[in-house]
Amino acid sequence: MMTEKMMIRSLGNEPPLLADGRRAPDKREVSLRWLSGTFLTGITSSILMGVALFAALDGRQQLAIPAEAYANINGDAHEDTAVTRGGRLIAPAIAAKPSDKAIMEVSTVVHDGDKEVVRRQPFSHVKMRLAANHVATEDYPDFDALSIFSADEPQPAPAQRTGAIYGSDVESEVALKSVPFPTGKSDLKVAPGMSLDEIEENVRSNGSVLTDGASQVAALYYVDPQRFSNEDNDVDLTAGLSARVLEQNMTVSAPESITPQTEEFADDIIPARQNVPIAKALTDAGYPDPQAKMLSGYLSQPLGSEDLSTGDVLRIGIIQKGEQAKLIRASVYRGTRHLVTIALDDKGRFVVASEPPMLDAVATAFSDDSLSVPSGQNLPRVYDGIYRAALSYGMTKDMTALIIKLLAANVDFQAQLKSTDFLEAFFSVADSTGKATDDSELLYVNARFGDTAIRFYRFQADDGSVDYFDQDGKSIRQFLLRNPVPNGIFKSGFGMRRHPILGFARMHTGVDWAAPRGTPIIATGNGVVEKAGWDSGGYGNQTIVRHANGYESSYNHQSAIAKGVVPGAKVRQGQVIGWVGTTGESTGPHLHYEMIVNGTKVDPLRIRLPGGKSLDGDALAKFQDERKRIDTLLNNQPVDQVASK
């Protein structure tokens, strides 16, 4: 039996071994080396798990929108339309088509003194699907309602930098100068008339240049060709006459206007980053299970396999019409090498087809720069969508800010984008890269947000002022804004109410916008200051601005009035004219805003406001000519079709 003494004796009585001559650590002490090692091990493990999770997801959080649009079709495959758990609660969106950007050389005319200089200049024409996953190339300002409506936008230079679109094409720079036609005596020497012998000699010597091969260059039909023929020099002026032959079975038809209901073709590119069944690749990309299995069955036979290998690319061809889409073709590529293509025949069956024209998107399918449209719940605000798309397409921040200001009266920038929202723009650039500079100018914008369609054109008047007008020559800028405190909160409307101080019912002749003391107040329109100072009737610091056509706006209870806002001073729409306060008969900081028309106070939120200024006379005629040249250049459909939709 082992006793306690025997146990102690078996352990020995020698002192413990020491490392490097140091004593053994006490068990209550903490080893710094052990602690740091444990900490580093934890960090390394977290990083490795994150990398593994990212590789496993492999971008599957993004869905292919063309398939979602295809899933929205009322076809035979959609037998069960009842709402089920896990089903989509939002309408599917249509995919953004491949990047639509064109750089074109356009002749423009610029006035230089008494001359007109015509030169070629590069322009960028872009069509942007705002819901696509655009990546901004630089930071852009956060949303600020005050800055959007303020009047601090850069003023255009007095002289034209871009000029107007010239109706004809030129090879290089040309200077044109117009002078009155001389009706009296001319300083030019008049050459003497030619005799018949001299005329005949000129015709004989120039007869050989009347034709260029089989094409006629010029002919004098009133001259008898046989008159100039002889045995030595037989000139046949009719030799160059020839008929233009059209190919058989060819029809020349007028171009068809493009509308939202016009059928358009789009390609959906699905890269296979790992070995995956065709059906699973399609369902992961957002296609419904019945269509995925059907397409997999048709592709697997000529392909010889139901699986895609790592590096394969699946290309789906879709016909889009409005909100609907129809799958008509599918191709498989191994890298950029074509393997198989199937397409719908006349009987609506998929059959093996020839290779379609190569698409650049196939070669860049695995590039991180490829664009896709996220599903509805991930779409950004309208404000962010415009900035991201515009910057990614080469616009500058100033040009994008100008577009925001021009759209502000008709577009809610804080609303969520819809998959059908788009923005088309035409602007001058520096070179073929399509990047705008500080000297670039915006000539045309066509936008659609939901049911709101907006189209406007740039026009420079004879006095050098630049503004943007719709197709009828009306300024796109609103005559008067309804809210002079863009960051304010609506508190009280127009009408009878119990006065908070006087304690009895009284007509409230304006609209109250609450905001912290010192919040800027902007002028709702261009005009002349009629009054700026203290009002003894309870309005406190009051400013009244007189606008055109009998309109006046009144700003009351201000904490202070801006410097320079004095009677007789001119103010511009968006200019800061004062700050929110609580002067006069007021229970808290707010702006009491009134609108007066022909001496009568009206509801600023309900009255129908006139549009901005309109062009007329020679200015309108020049604008219409400029607009038609831009429409012709961009192949725009008639504006009456756009307005009626």
C-alpha positions as CSV (number, residue, x, y, z in Angstrom):
1,M,0.0,0.0,0.0
2,M,1.4,3.4,-1.0
3,T,1.5,5.8,1.9
4,E,1.9,9.6,1.7
5,K,5.5,9.5,2.5
6,M,6.2,6.9,-0.1
7,M,4.3,9.1,-2.7
8,I,6.4,12.1,-1.8
9,R,9.6,10.1,-2.0
10,S,8.7,8.7,-5.4
11,L,8.4,12.3,-6.8
12,G,12.0,13.0,-5.8
13,N,13.5,15.8,-3.8
14,E,15.3,17.6,-6.5
15,P,14.4,21.2,-7.4
16,P,12.3,21.7,-10.6
17,L,14.1,22.2,-13.9
18,L,14.4,25.9,-15.0
19,A,14.3,27.3,-18.5
20,D,17.3,29.6,-19.3
21,G,18.0,29.8,-15.6
22,R,14.7,31.5,-14.8
23,R,12.4,30.3,-12.1
24,A,9.2,28.5,-12.9
25,P,6.2,30.8,-13.3
26,D,3.6,31.0,-10.7
27,K,0.2,29.6,-11.8
28,R,-1.4,33.0,-10.9
29,E,0.8,34.9,-13.3
30,V,-0.2,35.5,-16.9
31,S,2.2,34.8,-19.7
32,L,2.2,37.8,-22.1
33,R,3.6,35.5,-24.8
34,W,0.8,33.1,-24.4
35,L,-1.8,35.8,-24.4
36,S,-0.5,37.5,-27.6
37,G,-0.4,34.1,-29.3
38,T,-4.0,33.3,-28.4
39,F,-5.1,36.7,-29.7
40,L,-3.3,36.3,-33.0
41,T,-4.7,32.8,-33.5
42,G,-8.2,34.2,-33.0
43,I,-7.8,37.0,-35.5
44,T,-6.3,34.6,-38.1
45,S,-9.2,32.1,-37.7
46,S,-11.7,34.9,-38.2
47,I,-10.0,36.1,-41.4
48,L,-9.9,32.5,-42.8
49,M,-13.5,31.9,-42.0
50,G,-14.5,35.2,-43.7
51,V,-12.5,34.3,-46.8
52,A,-14.1,30.9,-46.9
53,L,-17.6,32.4,-46.5
54,F,-17.0,34.9,-49.2
55,A,-15.8,32.2,-51.6
56,A,-18.8,30.1,-50.8
57,L,-21.3,32.8,-51.5
58,D,-19.5,33.8,-54.7
59,G,-21.7,36.7,-55.5
60,R,-25.0,34.8,-55.2
61,Q,-26.6,37.6,-53.3
62,Q,-27.3,39.3,-56.7
63,L,-30.1,38.0,-58.9
64,A,-30.3,38.3,-62.7
65,I,-33.2,40.6,-63.4
66,P,-34.0,39.3,-66.9
67,A,-35.0,36.0,-65.5
68,E,-37.2,37.8,-62.9
69,A,-38.9,39.6,-65.8
70,Y,-39.3,36.4,-67.6
71,A,-40.8,34.9,-64.5
72,N,-43.5,37.6,-64.6
73,I,-44.9,36.3,-67.8
74,N,-48.3,34.7,-67.6
75,G,-47.3,31.5,-69.3
76,D,-48.1,27.8,-69.0
77,A,-45.3,27.3,-66.5
78,H,-47.0,29.6,-64.0
79,E,-49.9,27.4,-63.0
80,D,-49.8,28.2,-59.3
81,T,-50.2,32.0,-58.8
82,A,-51.2,31.9,-55.1
83,V,-49.1,33.6,-52.6
84,T,-47.0,31.2,-50.7
85,R,-44.5,31.5,-47.8
86,G,-41.1,32.6,-49.2
87,G,-42.6,34.0,-52.3
88,R,-41.6,37.4,-53.7
89,L,-43.6,40.4,-52.3
90,I,-42.3,42.9,-54.9
91,A,-42.7,43.1,-58.6
92,P,-39.7,41.7,-60.6
93,A,-37.7,44.2,-62.5
94,I,-36.3,44.2,-66.0
95,A,-32.6,43.9,-66.5
96,A,-30.4,46.8,-67.5
97,K,-29.2,46.3,-71.1
98,P,-25.5,46.4,-71.9
99,S,-23.9,49.7,-71.3
100,D,-25.2,52.1,-73.9
101,K,-22.6,54.8,-74.5
102,A,-21.5,56.3,-77.8
103,I,-18.9,58.9,-78.6
104,M,-19.6,60.9,-81.8
105,E,-17.9,63.7,-83.6
106,V,-20.4,66.5,-84.2
107,S,-19.9,69.8,-86.0
108,T,-20.8,72.8,-83.9
109,V,-20.9,76.5,-84.7
110,V,-19.6,79.2,-82.3
111,H,-19.9,83.0,-82.9
112,D,-16.5,84.8,-83.0
113,G,-17.1,88.4,-83.6
114,D,-18.7,88.8,-87.1
115,K,-17.7,85.3,-88.0
116,E,-19.1,81.9,-87.3
117,V,-16.5,79.2,-86.6
118,V,-17.6,75.6,-87.4
119,R,-15.5,72.9,-85.9
120,R,-15.8,69.2,-85.0
121,Q,-16.1,68.3,-81.4
122,P,-16.6,65.0,-79.5
123,F,-19.9,64.4,-77.7
124,S,-21.0,61.6,-75.4
125,H,-24.4,60.1,-75.8
126,V,-25.3,57.9,-72.8
127,K,-28.5,55.9,-71.9
128,M,-28.3,54.9,-68.2
129,R,-30.5,52.3,-66.4
130,L,-30.4,54.0,-63.0
131,A,-31.2,50.8,-61.2
132,A,-28.1,49.0,-62.4
133,N,-25.3,48.4,-59.9
134,H,-23.3,51.5,-61.0
135,V,-20.2,52.3,-59.0
136,A,-19.4,56.0,-58.6
137,T,-15.8,56.9,-59.7
138,E,-15.6,59.5,-57.0
139,D,-17.4,60.7,-53.8
140,Y,-20.5,62.8,-54.3
141,P,-22.3,65.2,-51.9
142,D,-24.9,63.8,-49.5
143,F,-28.5,64.7,-50.1
144,D,-29.3,68.2,-48.9
145,A,-32.6,69.7,-50.0
146,L,-31.4,73.3,-49.4
147,S,-28.4,72.9,-51.7
148,I,-30.5,71.4,-54.4
149,F,-32.9,74.3,-54.5
150,S,-30.3,77.0,-53.8
151,A,-29.1,79.3,-56.5
152,D,-25.4,78.7,-56.1
153,E,-25.1,76.7,-59.4
154,P,-22.1,77.8,-61.5
155,Q,-23.1,80.5,-64.0
156,P,-22.2,79.8,-67.6
157,A,-19.5,81.8,-69.3
158,P,-20.7,84.8,-71.3
159,A,-19.2,83.3,-74.5
160,Q,-20.2,80.0,-76.0
161,R,-17.8,77.2,-75.2
162,T,-19.6,74.4,-77.0
163,G,-21.8,76.3,-79.4
164,A,-24.9,75.1,-81.2
165,I,-25.2,71.9,-83.3
166,Y,-24.4,72.7,-86.9
167,G,-26.7,71.2,-89.5
168,S,-23.9,70.0,-91.9
169,D,-20.8,68.0,-91.3
170,V,-17.4,69.5,-91.8
171,E,-14.0,67.8,-92.1
172,S,-12.1,70.5,-90.2
173,E,-12.5,74.0,-88.8
174,V,-14.3,76.4,-91.1
175,A,-14.9,80.1,-90.6
176,L,-18.0,81.6,-92.1
177,K,-18.7,85.3,-92.6
178,S,-22.0,86.7,-93.8
179,V,-22.0,90.1,-95.7
180,P,-25.0,91.9,-97.3
181,F,-25.5,91.0,-100.9
182,P,-24.2,93.9,-103.1
183,T,-27.3,95.5,-104.7
184,G,-25.4,98.4,-106.2
185,K,-22.0,98.7,-107.8
186,S,-19.7,95.9,-106.9
187,D,-15.9,96.2,-106.4
188,L,-15.4,92.8,-107.9
189,K,-14.1,92.6,-111.5
190,V,-16.5,91.0,-113.9
191,A,-14.9,88.7,-116.4
192,P,-15.8,89.2,-120.1
193,G,-18.2,86.8,-121.7
194,M,-16.9,83.7,-123.6
195,S,-17.3,83.3,-127.3
196,L,-18.9,80.1,-128.8
197,D,-15.5,78.9,-129.9
198,E,-14.1,79.3,-126.3
199,I,-17.1,77.5,-124.8
200,E,-16.7,74.6,-127.3
201,E,-13.0,74.4,-126.4
202,N,-13.8,74.2,-122.7
203,V,-16.4,71.5,-123.1
204,R,-14.0,69.4,-125.2
205,S,-11.1,69.8,-122.7
206,N,-13.3,69.1,-119.6
207,G,-15.5,66.3,-121.1
208,S,-13.3,63.6,-119.7
209,V,-14.0,64.7,-116.1
210,L,-17.8,64.6,-116.5
211,T,-17.8,60.9,-115.5
212,D,-16.0,58.9,-112.9
213,G,-16.0,55.4,-114.0
214,A,-19.6,54.3,-114.3
215,S,-20.9,57.2,-112.2
216,Q,-22.1,60.5,-113.7
217,V,-20.5,63.5,-112.2
218,A,-22.2,66.3,-114.2
219,A,-24.0,66.7,-117.5
220,L,-25.4,69.5,-119.6
221,Y,-28.7,68.2,-120.8
222,Y,-29.5,71.2,-122.9
223,V,-26.4,70.7,-125.1
224,D,-26.6,68.3,-128.1
225,P,-23.7,65.8,-127.4
226,Q,-23.3,65.1,-131.2
227,R,-22.4,68.7,-131.9
228,F,-19.0,68.2,-130.3
229,S,-18.2,64.9,-131.9
230,N,-15.8,64.4,-134.8
231,E,-13.6,61.6,-136.2
232,D,-10.6,62.6,-134.1
233,N,-12.2,63.2,-130.7
234,D,-15.5,61.5,-130.0
235,V,-16.9,62.6,-126.7
236,D,-20.0,60.7,-125.6
237,L,-21.6,62.7,-122.8
238,T,-24.2,60.0,-122.2
239,A,-21.6,57.3,-121.4
240,G,-21.8,58.1,-117.7
241,L,-25.5,57.8,-117.4
242,S,-26.5,54.6,-115.6
243,A,-29.4,53.2,-113.6
244,R,-29.2,52.3,-109.9
245,V,-30.0,48.7,-109.5
246,L,-31.5,47.4,-106.3
247,E,-31.0,43.9,-105.1
248,Q,-34.0,41.6,-105.5
249,N,-36.3,40.9,-102.5
250,M,-35.1,44.1,-100.8
251,T,-37.5,46.6,-99.4
252,V,-36.7,50.2,-98.4
253,S,-39.0,51.2,-95.6
254,A,-39.3,54.3,-93.4
255,P,-37.7,54.1,-89.9
256,E,-40.0,52.9,-87.1
257,S,-40.3,55.1,-84.0
258,I,-39.1,53.4,-80.8
259,T,-41.6,53.3,-77.9
260,P,-41.6,51.5,-74.5
261,Q,-43.7,48.8,-76.2
262,T,-41.2,48.3,-79.0
263,E,-39.6,44.8,-78.8
264,E,-35.9,45.0,-77.8
265,F,-33.3,42.3,-77.5
266,A,-31.1,41.8,-74.4
267,D,-28.5,39.3,-73.4
268,D,-28.2,37.9,-69.9
269,I,-24.6,36.7,-69.0
270,I,-24.3,34.1,-66.3
271,P,-20.7,33.0,-65.4
272,A,-20.0,29.6,-63.8
273,R,-17.4,30.1,-61.1
274,Q,-17.5,26.5,-60.1
275,N,-18.8,23.2,-61.5
276,V,-22.6,23.5,-61.3
277,P,-25.7,21.9,-63.0
278,I,-27.2,24.1,-65.7
279,A,-30.6,24.1,-64.0
280,K,-29.1,25.3,-60.7
281,A,-27.0,28.0,-62.4
282,L,-30.3,29.3,-63.9
283,T,-32.3,29.1,-60.6
284,D,-29.5,30.8,-58.7
285,A,-29.6,33.6,-61.2
286,G,-33.3,34.1,-60.6
287,Y,-35.0,32.1,-63.3
288,P,-38.0,30.0,-62.3
289,D,-37.5,26.3,-61.7
290,P,-39.7,25.1,-64.6
291,Q,-37.9,27.3,-67.2
292,A,-34.5,26.3,-65.7
293,K,-35.2,22.6,-66.0
294,M,-36.7,23.0,-69.5
295,L,-33.7,24.9,-70.8
296,S,-31.3,22.5,-69.1
297,G,-32.9,19.6,-70.9
298,Y,-32.6,21.3,-74.3
299,L,-28.9,22.3,-73.7
300,S,-27.7,19.1,-72.1
301,Q,-28.4,17.0,-75.3
302,P,-26.1,18.8,-77.7
303,L,-23.7,19.8,-74.9
304,G,-23.4,16.2,-73.8
305,S,-23.6,17.1,-70.1
306,E,-26.1,18.6,-67.7
307,D,-23.3,20.5,-65.9
308,L,-21.3,23.7,-66.5
309,S,-17.6,23.6,-65.7
310,T,-15.7,26.3,-63.9
311,G,-15.1,29.1,-66.3
312,D,-18.1,28.3,-68.6
313,V,-20.4,31.2,-69.5
314,L,-24.1,30.8,-70.1
315,R,-25.6,33.4,-72.4
316,I,-29.4,33.8,-72.5
317,G,-31.1,35.8,-75.2
318,I,-34.3,37.6,-74.2
319,I,-36.9,39.7,-76.2
320,Q,-38.2,42.5,-74.0
321,K,-41.4,44.3,-74.6
322,G,-42.6,46.8,-71.9
323,E,-42.6,44.9,-68.6
324,Q,-42.5,41.4,-70.2
325,A,-39.7,39.3,-71.5
326,K,-39.5,36.1,-73.6
327,L,-36.6,33.7,-73.6
328,I,-35.6,32.9,-77.2
329,R,-32.0,31.7,-77.2
330,A,-29.3,30.1,-75.0
331,S,-25.6,29.6,-75.6
332,V,-22.8,28.0,-73.7
333,Y,-19.2,29.2,-73.9
334,R,-16.0,27.7,-72.5
335,G,-14.1,30.9,-71.8
336,T,-14.7,32.7,-75.1
337,R,-15.0,29.5,-77.2
338,H,-18.5,28.7,-78.4
339,L,-19.8,25.2,-77.5
340,V,-23.5,25.1,-78.3
341,T,-26.5,27.3,-79.1
342,I,-30.2,26.6,-79.0
343,A,-32.9,28.9,-80.2
344,L,-36.7,29.0,-80.8
345,D,-37.9,27.9,-84.2
346,D,-41.1,29.0,-86.0
347,K,-43.1,26.4,-84.1
348,G,-41.9,27.6,-80.7
349,R,-39.5,24.7,-80.0
350,F,-35.8,25.0,-79.0
351,V,-33.5,23.5,-81.7
352,V,-29.7,23.6,-82.2
353,A,-28.8,26.9,-83.9
354,S,-25.7,28.6,-85.3
355,E,-23.4,30.7,-83.1
356,P,-24.6,34.2,-82.5
357,P,-22.4,37.2,-83.0
358,M,-19.7,37.5,-80.3
359,L,-20.5,39.8,-77.4
360,D,-17.9,41.6,-75.4
361,A,-19.8,40.8,-72.2
362,V,-18.9,37.1,-72.6
363,A,-15.2,37.9,-72.4
364,T,-15.7,40.1,-69.4
365,A,-18.2,37.8,-67.6
366,F,-15.9,37.2,-64.7
367,S,-14.9,40.8,-64.4
368,D,-15.9,42.6,-61.2
369,D,-16.8,45.6,-63.3
370,S,-19.8,43.9,-64.9
371,L,-23.1,45.6,-64.1
372,S,-26.2,43.9,-62.8
373,V,-29.5,45.2,-61.5
374,P,-30.2,44.2,-57.9
375,S,-33.6,43.1,-56.8
376,G,-36.2,45.7,-55.8
377,Q,-35.5,45.8,-52.1
378,N,-31.9,46.7,-52.7
379,L,-32.4,49.6,-55.0
380,P,-31.0,52.9,-53.8
381,R,-32.7,56.3,-53.6
382,V,-33.3,58.3,-56.8
383,Y,-30.7,60.8,-55.7
384,D,-28.0,58.2,-55.2
385,G,-28.9,56.3,-58.4
386,I,-28.5,59.5,-60.5
387,Y,-25.1,60.4,-59.1
388,R,-23.7,56.8,-59.3
389,A,-24.8,56.3,-62.9
390,A,-23.7,59.8,-64.1
391,L,-20.3,59.6,-62.5
392,S,-19.7,56.1,-63.8
393,Y,-20.6,57.3,-67.3
394,G,-18.0,60.1,-67.3
395,M,-20.0,63.1,-66.1
396,T,-18.6,65.6,-63.6
397,K,-20.1,66.3,-60.2
398,D,-21.0,69.8,-61.3
399,M,-22.8,68.5,-64.4
400,T,-24.7,65.9,-62.3
401,A,-25.6,68.6,-59.7
402,L,-27.1,70.7,-62.6
403,I,-29.2,67.7,-63.7
404,I,-30.4,67.3,-60.1
405,K,-31.4,71.0,-59.9
406,L,-33.2,70.8,-63.3
407,L,-35.2,67.7,-62.2
408,A,-35.9,68.9,-58.7
409,A,-39.3,70.5,-59.4
410,N,-40.7,67.2,-60.8
411,V,-38.8,64.3,-59.1
412,D,-38.7,63.0,-55.5
413,F,-35.0,62.3,-55.0
414,Q,-35.6,60.5,-51.7
415,A,-37.9,57.9,-53.2
416,Q,-36.7,54.4,-54.1
417,L,-35.6,53.8,-57.6
418,K,-37.8,51.7,-59.9
419,S,-36.2,49.2,-62.2
420,T,-37.6,51.1,-65.2
421,D,-36.1,54.5,-64.3
422,F,-33.6,55.7,-66.8
423,L,-31.7,58.8,-67.7
424,E,-30.4,59.8,-71.2
425,A,-27.9,62.6,-71.6
426,F,-26.0,64.3,-74.4
427,F,-22.9,66.4,-73.4
428,S,-19.6,67.6,-74.8
429,V,-16.4,65.8,-73.8
430,A,-12.7,66.4,-74.2
431,D,-11.7,63.3,-76.3
432,S,-12.8,59.8,-77.3
433,T,-12.6,58.6,-73.7
434,G,-15.9,60.1,-73.1
435,K,-14.9,62.0,-69.9
436,A,-16.4,65.3,-69.2
437,T,-14.3,68.3,-68.0
438,D,-15.1,71.6,-66.4
439,D,-15.6,73.1,-69.8
440,S,-18.1,70.4,-70.9
441,E,-21.7,71.4,-71.3
442,L,-24.9,69.5,-71.0
443,L,-27.0,69.9,-74.2
444,Y,-29.9,67.4,-73.7
445,V,-31.5,65.3,-71.0
446,N,-34.3,62.7,-71.3
447,A,-35.5,61.1,-68.1
448,R,-38.3,58.8,-66.9
449,F,-39.1,58.2,-63.2
450,G,-42.1,56.0,-62.8
451,D,-44.9,57.8,-64.8
452,T,-43.0,61.1,-64.9
453,A,-41.3,61.8,-68.2
454,I,-39.0,64.8,-68.6
455,R,-37.1,66.0,-71.6
456,F,-35.3,69.3,-72.0
457,Y,-32.7,71.0,-74.2
458,R,-30.0,73.6,-73.6
459,F,-30.3,76.9,-75.4
460,Q,-28.2,80.1,-75.4
461,A,-30.0,83.3,-76.2
462,D,-28.5,86.2,-78.1
463,D,-27.7,88.0,-74.9
464,G,-25.5,85.1,-73.8
465,S,-27.8,83.7,-71.1
466,V,-28.2,79.9,-71.0
467,D,-31.2,78.0,-69.8
468,Y,-33.0,74.7,-70.4
469,F,-36.3,74.4,-72.1
470,D,-38.8,71.6,-72.9
471,Q,-39.8,70.8,-76.5
472,D,-42.2,73.7,-76.7
473,G,-39.7,76.3,-75.6
474,K,-40.9,76.6,-72.0
475,S,-38.3,76.9,-69.3
476,I,-37.8,73.6,-67.3
477,R,-37.4,75.7,-64.2
478,Q,-40.5,76.2,-62.1
479,F,-41.9,79.8,-61.8
480,L,-42.3,79.6,-58.0
481,L,-41.4,76.9,-55.5
482,R,-44.0,76.0,-52.9
483,N,-41.7,75.5,-50.0
484,P,-39.1,78.2,-49.1
485,V,-37.6,76.0,-46.3
486,P,-36.5,72.8,-48.0
487,N,-35.4,71.2,-44.7
488,G,-38.6,72.4,-42.9
489,I,-41.5,70.3,-41.6
490,F,-45.1,71.2,-42.6
491,K,-47.0,72.2,-39.5
492,S,-50.1,74.2,-40.4
493,G,-52.0,74.8,-43.6
494,F,-54.1,77.5,-45.2
495,G,-57.6,78.1,-43.7
496,M,-59.6,78.8,-40.6
497,R,-58.0,77.7,-37.3
498,R,-57.9,78.6,-33.7
499,H,-55.1,81.1,-33.1
500,P,-52.6,79.7,-30.6
501,I,-52.0,83.1,-28.9
502,L,-55.2,85.1,-29.4
503,G,-57.4,82.1,-28.5
504,F,-60.2,82.6,-31.0
505,A,-60.8,81.3,-34.6
506,R,-59.0,83.2,-37.2
507,M,-58.2,82.8,-40.9
508,H,-54.7,81.4,-41.3
509,T,-53.6,83.1,-44.5
510,G,-50.4,81.1,-45.2
511,V,-48.5,77.9,-44.5
512,D,-46.2,77.2,-41.6
513,W,-42.9,75.4,-42.0
514,A,-41.2,74.5,-38.7
515,A,-37.4,74.3,-38.5
516,P,-34.7,75.1,-36.0
517,R,-33.8,78.7,-35.4
518,G,-31.3,79.9,-38.0
519,T,-32.4,77.5,-40.8
520,P,-31.9,79.3,-44.1
521,I,-35.0,80.6,-46.0
522,I,-34.8,80.8,-49.8
523,A,-36.7,82.9,-52.3
524,T,-39.3,80.9,-54.1
525,G,-38.8,82.8,-57.3
526,N,-37.0,85.6,-59.1
527,G,-38.3,89.0,-58.2
528,V,-37.8,92.4,-56.6
529,V,-37.8,93.0,-52.8
530,E,-40.8,95.1,-52.0
531,K,-40.4,95.1,-48.2
532,A,-37.7,94.0,-45.8
533,G,-38.0,94.9,-42.1
534,W,-40.1,94.8,-39.0
535,D,-43.8,94.4,-39.2
536,S,-45.9,95.9,-36.4
537,G,-48.9,93.7,-37.2
538,G,-47.4,90.5,-35.6
539,Y,-45.3,89.1,-38.5
540,G,-42.0,90.1,-36.9
541,N,-39.2,90.3,-39.4
542,Q,-40.9,90.2,-42.7
543,T,-39.7,90.1,-46.4
544,I,-42.1,90.6,-49.3
545,V,-40.9,89.8,-52.9
546,R,-42.8,90.9,-55.9
547,H,-42.7,88.5,-58.9
548,A,-44.0,88.8,-62.4
549,N,-47.6,88.8,-63.4
550,G,-49.1,90.0,-60.1
551,Y,-47.5,87.3,-57.8
552,E,-46.0,88.2,-54.4
553,S,-44.4,86.0,-51.7
554,S,-44.2,86.9,-48.0
555,Y,-41.7,85.4,-45.5
556,N,-42.5,86.1,-41.8
557,H,-41.2,85.6,-38.2
558,Q,-37.6,85.5,-39.5
559,S,-34.8,85.7,-36.9
560,A,-32.8,87.9,-39.3
561,I,-32.9,89.1,-42.9
562,A,-30.0,88.4,-45.2
563,K,-27.6,91.2,-46.0
564,G,-28.4,93.0,-49.2
565,V,-32.1,92.0,-49.1
566,V,-33.5,95.6,-49.1
567,P,-36.4,97.2,-50.9
568,G,-35.6,97.4,-54.6
569,A,-33.0,94.7,-54.6
570,K,-33.3,91.8,-57.1
571,V,-33.3,88.3,-55.8
572,R,-33.0,85.0,-57.6
573,Q,-35.0,81.8,-57.0
574,G,-33.1,79.7,-54.4
575,Q,-31.2,82.7,-53.0
576,V,-31.0,82.7,-49.2
577,I,-33.0,85.8,-48.1
578,G,-33.2,85.2,-44.3
579,W,-33.3,82.7,-41.5
580,V,-36.1,80.9,-39.5
581,G,-36.9,82.6,-36.2
582,T,-39.8,83.3,-33.8
583,T,-40.2,87.1,-34.0
584,G,-43.5,88.7,-33.7
585,E,-46.6,86.8,-32.6
586,S,-45.1,83.3,-32.7
587,T,-45.1,80.3,-30.3
588,G,-41.9,78.7,-31.7
589,P,-39.3,78.9,-34.5
590,H,-41.1,78.5,-37.9
591,L,-41.7,80.4,-41.1
592,H,-45.1,81.7,-41.9
593,Y,-45.2,81.7,-45.8
594,E,-47.8,83.5,-47.7
595,M,-48.5,83.8,-51.5
596,I,-50.4,86.8,-52.8
597,V,-51.9,86.9,-56.3
598,N,-53.3,90.3,-57.5
599,G,-53.7,91.4,-53.9
600,T,-55.4,88.3,-52.7
601,K,-53.8,85.7,-50.3
602,V,-54.0,82.2,-51.7
603,D,-53.0,78.7,-50.5
604,P,-49.4,78.2,-51.7
605,L,-49.8,74.4,-51.7
606,R,-53.0,74.3,-53.8
607,I,-52.8,77.1,-56.3
608,R,-51.9,76.2,-59.8
609,L,-48.6,77.9,-60.5
610,P,-47.6,79.0,-64.0
611,G,-44.6,77.5,-65.7
612,G,-41.3,79.3,-66.2
613,K,-40.5,81.8,-68.9
614,S,-41.3,80.8,-72.5
615,L,-39.4,81.7,-75.7
616,D,-41.1,83.5,-78.5
617,G,-40.4,85.2,-81.7
618,D,-36.9,84.8,-83.2
619,A,-35.6,83.1,-80.0
620,L,-38.3,80.4,-80.2
621,A,-37.5,79.8,-83.9
622,K,-33.8,79.5,-83.2
623,F,-34.5,77.1,-80.3
624,Q,-36.7,74.9,-82.4
625,D,-34.0,74.7,-85.1
626,E,-31.5,73.6,-82.4
627,R,-33.9,71.1,-80.9
628,K,-34.6,69.5,-84.3
629,R,-30.9,69.2,-85.0
630,I,-30.4,67.4,-81.7
631,D,-33.4,65.1,-82.2
632,T,-32.2,64.2,-85.7
633,L,-28.7,63.5,-84.4
634,L,-29.9,61.3,-81.6
635,N,-32.7,59.6,-83.6
636,N,-35.3,60.8,-81.1
637,Q,-38.9,59.9,-81.6
638,P,-41.5,62.7,-82.0
639,V,-42.0,64.5,-78.7
640,D,-45.8,64.3,-78.9
641,Q,-45.4,60.5,-78.5
642,V,-43.3,60.9,-75.4
643,A,-45.7,63.4,-73.8
644,S,-48.8,61.2,-74.5
645,K,-47.4,58.2,-72.6
